[in-house]
Amino acid sequence: MSFLVRLLSIDVFVIVNGSELGEYILRKTWEAAQRIFKEYGIKVFVIPYYSVKAPVSIIINGVEYVIHRKLSFKELMNMILSAAPLSSSEEGEVAAIGLWSHSEDQSLGNAETVE
């Protein structure tokens, strides 16, 4: 049985407030977006948004994650890939696999982790 899957794009808004953390997250998110496109062919659109009063956060396809620490490259990759939308073709169904990674203390801002 053949399953055909077409991957759509992912929109990632990075809310920065002029802090070192915000600049780091923006840079690493851009690097992760490039890697995802090269490895998986998924278009990731990184849109920076500057707000002095807002906390550093990432909004992936409408879901916001407030960031309180520097995330690893792998954590950002997994966070973005877990939001990858899949749509089925006329010839088959879709099976979506999401990955999630967290630090030893299992913290990631106020985002909810699924185990």
Stockholm file with secondary structure:
# STOCKHOLM 1.0

chainA/1-115         MSFLVRLLSIDVFVIVNGSELGEYILRKTWEAAQRIFKEYGIKVFVIPYYSVKAPVSIIINGVEYVIHRKLSFKELMNMILSAAPLSSSEEGEVAAIGLWSHSEDQSLGNAETVE
#=GR chainA/1-115 SS CCCCEEECCEEEEEEECSSHHHHHHHHHHHHHHHHHHHHHCCCEEEEEEECSSSCCEEEETTEEEECCSCCCHHHHHHHHHTTCCEEECTTCCCCCCCCCCCCTTCCCTTCCCCC
#=GC SS_cons         CCCCEEECCEEEEEEECSSHHHHHHHHHHHHHHHHHHHHHCCCEEEEEEECSSSCCEEEETTEEEECCSCCCHHHHHHHHHTTCCEEECTTCCCCCCCCCCCCTTCCCTTCCCCC
//
